[in-house]
Amino acid sequence: MTEGATVRAVDLRCSYAEFEAVRGVSLDVFPGELYALLGTNGAGKTTVLETLEGHRRPSAGQVEVLGRDPAGDRHLIRRQVGMMLQESGFAGELTALETIRMWAGLSTVPSDPGRALEAVDLTHRSQVRVQNLSGGERRRLDFALATLNAPRVLFLDEPTTGLDPESRVRMWELIDASVRTGTTVLLTTHYLEEAEALADRIAIMHEGRIVVSGDKRSLLSREPSVISFRTDTAGEARLPDLPDVLEPPVRRPGGRVEIRSLQPQRDLSSLLQWSYDQGTELEGLEVRRASLEHLFKAVVRGERTDGTTAPKETSR
Ligand SMILES: Nc1ncnc2c1ncn2[C@@H]1O[C@H](COP(=O)(O)OP(=O)(O)OP(=O)(O)O)[C@@H](O)[C@H]1O
């Protein structure tokens, strides 16, 4: 196993009766980084997370959090680990402040409920019953509880699912602030832009396995950017050969031509020179930088296996 990881799984397998939901997952999350576990529905993300949280035991393989077994040594690491589950089990009739106070009362680490509410922008809602909070406010309350003890490790299971864009960005800010204070975060998400915005490293799971994983920048550097524009079919037929494009140009409904390029700057300058020489306009010219979306779709289509497009997870 890699030395120095705060959270690690080695060849983790988890089964529900006869069904093997997690089929040999290995990952390392290093101190102070944010690791995002992405994946298709039912890929096994929550099962991995629950095992790392100590809520279930592996069928095979090993898991460690802060150097301990999260299930067997739970009492030793409990105070240093925060978690936000997919479903919060709040008592709806308690107010936000009562909920935090109750939680703080159960904790052996002293904390200030008022400040915890303030940190998640809920001071003005402190006397509102949980059942009357909005979805975004409830998620922020959840986050306040997960971080009440200033944990060293934070597990977040789909922290922004169902939130509107504004609430999602607010949650991103809270998560980012935690990382900046040195918390190690492992989160699962369905939102590719969430992983792009927050994560240092990313893994994409499909059918119980991590298919690609690695540093976000190096994963994206292997993905193409998309150059798109409108031109007539005669223009399209005369397009120049571009050395860095991955596949022939694709014509989309509405007449937009899309070109996937690994060197968008070089290909774009060739295209512009060509259009100038030809006197052809590239209408509505746009360049979209490489995104996780392309990689994710390739994983789902079975066009990626770890080690082909992305470097295998390596220690650092
Ligand atoms: N308690 C359970 N009993 C039986 N099968 C289960 C149980 N919990 C999960 N599964 C199955 O295990 C697989 C992995 O589920 P899991 O919830 O870990 O995936 P996920 O990646 O988190 O999915 P989603 O993104 O949809 O939340 C799925 O096929 C799911 O149906």
Ligand as a Chemical Component Dictionary entry (heavy atoms), coordinates in Angstrom:
data_LIG
# 
_chem_comp.id                   LIG 
_chem_comp.type                 NON-POLYMER 
_chem_comp.pdbx_formal_charge   0 
_chem_comp.three_letter_code    LIG 
# 
loop_
_chem_comp_atom.comp_id 
_chem_comp_atom.atom_id 
_chem_comp_atom.alt_atom_id 
_chem_comp_atom.type_symbol 
_chem_comp_atom.charge 
_chem_comp_atom.model_Cartn_x 
_chem_comp_atom.model_Cartn_y 
_chem_comp_atom.model_Cartn_z 
_chem_comp_atom.pdbx_ordinal 
LIG N1  N1  N 0 -28.701 -2.914 0.318  1  
LIG C1  C1  C 0 -28.528 -3.363 -0.928 2  
LIG N2  N2  N 0 -28.955 -4.595 -1.280 3  
LIG C2  C2  C 0 -28.774 -5.067 -2.522 4  
LIG N3  N3  N 0 -28.171 -4.385 -3.518 5  
LIG C3  C3  C 0 -27.738 -3.161 -3.236 6  
LIG C4  C4  C 0 -27.891 -2.585 -1.928 7  
LIG N4  N4  N 0 -27.348 -1.336 -1.951 8  
LIG C5  C5  C 0 -26.875 -1.156 -3.201 9  
LIG N5  N5  N 0 -27.114 -2.236 -3.973 10 
LIG C6  C6  C 0 -26.738 -2.401 -5.372 11 
LIG O1  O1  O 0 -25.331 -2.278 -5.467 12 
LIG C7  C7  C 0 -24.977 -1.547 -6.628 13 
LIG C8  C8  C 0 -24.133 -0.353 -6.218 14 
LIG O2  O2  O 0 -24.963 0.557  -5.495 15 
LIG P1  P1  P 0 -24.405 1.941  -4.952 16 
LIG O3  O3  O 0 -25.530 2.615  -4.258 17 
LIG O4  O4  O 0 -23.156 1.701  -4.204 18 
LIG O5  O5  O 0 -24.061 2.673  -6.314 19 
LIG P2  P2  P 0 -23.868 4.214  -6.608 20 
LIG O6  O6  O 0 -22.755 4.314  -7.579 21 
LIG O7  O7  O 0 -23.740 4.971  -5.351 22 
LIG O8  O8  O 0 -25.253 4.552  -7.318 23 
LIG P3  P3  P 0 -26.045 5.939  -7.458 24 
LIG O9  O9  O 0 -25.136 6.837  -8.194 25 
LIG O10 O10 O 0 -27.218 5.527  -8.262 26 
LIG O11 O11 O 0 -26.371 6.415  -6.084 27 
LIG C9  C9  C 0 -26.280 -1.192 -7.329 28 
LIG O12 O12 O 0 -26.514 -2.149 -8.334 29 
LIG C10 C10 C 0 -27.308 -1.289 -6.225 30 
LIG O13 O13 O 0 -28.560 -1.663 -6.757 31 
# 
loop_
_chem_comp_bond.comp_id 
_chem_comp_bond.atom_id_1 
_chem_comp_bond.atom_id_2 
_chem_comp_bond.value_order 
_chem_comp_bond.pdbx_ordinal 
LIG N1  C1  SING 1  
LIG C1  N2  SING 2  
LIG C1  C4  DOUB 3  
LIG N2  C2  DOUB 4  
LIG C2  N3  SING 5  
LIG N3  C3  DOUB 6  
LIG C3  C4  SING 7  
LIG C3  N5  SING 8  
LIG C4  N4  SING 9  
LIG N4  C5  DOUB 10 
LIG C5  N5  SING 11 
LIG N5  C6  SING 12 
LIG C6  O1  SING 13 
LIG C6  C10 SING 14 
LIG O1  C7  SING 15 
LIG C7  C8  SING 16 
LIG C7  C9  SING 17 
LIG C8  O2  SING 18 
LIG O2  P1  SING 19 
LIG P1  O3  DOUB 20 
LIG P1  O4  SING 21 
LIG P1  O5  SING 22 
LIG O5  P2  SING 23 
LIG P2  O6  DOUB 24 
LIG P2  O7  SING 25 
LIG P2  O8  SING 26 
LIG O8  P3  SING 27 
LIG P3  O9  DOUB 28 
LIG P3  O10 SING 29 
LIG P3  O11 SING 30 
LIG C9  O12 SING 31 
LIG C9  C10 SING 32 
LIG C10 O13 SING 33 
# 
